[in-house]
Amino acid sequence: MKIIFSRKGWDSEYGGSPSPIFPDGLIHSLPIPEKGSGICAANITPPSLSHHNVNLGQLFSDLSRGKLSGATDIHLDPIPDHTITAAGSPITAAGFGQCEAAAGHLDKQGVVRDSALFLFFGLFRRVHFISGKWCYVRGAPKIHLIWGWMHVGSINKGPPFTGLHPGLAHHPHASPSRTYPNNRIYCPSIGFNIGDRHVPGSGVCLHYSSARQLTQLTPNAGCSDWELPSWLVSENQIGMSYHTKREYSHNPSANPTVRFRSAAKGQEFVFDSNLSPSGVDAYLDSVLPL
């Protein structure tokens, strides 16, 4: 199976800030702005945020310090779980769109249906509520964190998209105006197995877990200083696209992990679990919620 670490949500370029980690450990990936999408942030109130009495519009305004607002149009994609991510939008099914060079990279890496698992990650930082606004905790580090997943069940190429789930008719990549090369929408399978455990085809991770943190847990680590299990190393190189020529630190006898600086550019980093199957299931079991 291909495991794809897929960078999605707010970052220093798109949105300008990290997505929030709330005081109770709840996390929510903030979708990037997109002018003219027809879906504004203020209209989205995910059920997972209801007990904080906050919608995406307030988070956009508070965490961007007014650079964005509830009226900001958003690119609502990916949607691993529409009941969490797309409440208040016309998109009522799970799906993930990709196009142009990034989609071509996935093709080149052999990402096909029934043999690919997207692990969506993004930039996150702890927040708290002060003086009526959400703001970042002073001194809290920015970290890369896995927030959702999608096991590919079908790949739909278009436009026009034929046979696409009706709930994805308003997906941003399904718009007839989006005439980008290699445009497609990935849809989840009904589920897959990790050992003896059955996992839904897609979903979101609602809470922070150190197992989902890609950034090293050591003090003063930059968000792009990653630490992953040693199965990532194969034939004396990091076995993940965009990283094969990167330097890494690896001492299996002392610490069965590999440390390296992740690539700043690139949306999808693809790893072939067939090259190093030992330990991959245990990792996925720790990352994906029960």
Buried (B, 14 or more C-beta within 10 A) or exposed (E): BBBBBBBBBBBEEBBBBBBBBBEEEBBBBBBBBBEEBBBBBBBBBBEBBEEBEBBBBBBBBBBBEEEBBBEBBBBBBBBBBBBBBBBBBBBBBBBBBBBEEBBEBBEEBEBEEEBBBBBBBBBBBBBBBEEEEBBBEEEBBBBBBBBBBBBBBBBBEBBEBEEBBEBBBBBBBBBEEBEBEBBBBBBBBEEBEBEEEEBBBBBBBBEBBEEBBBBBEEEEBBBBBBBBBBBBBBEEEBBBBBBEEEEBEBEEEEEEBBBBEBBEEBBBBBBBBEEBEEBBBEBBBEBBEE
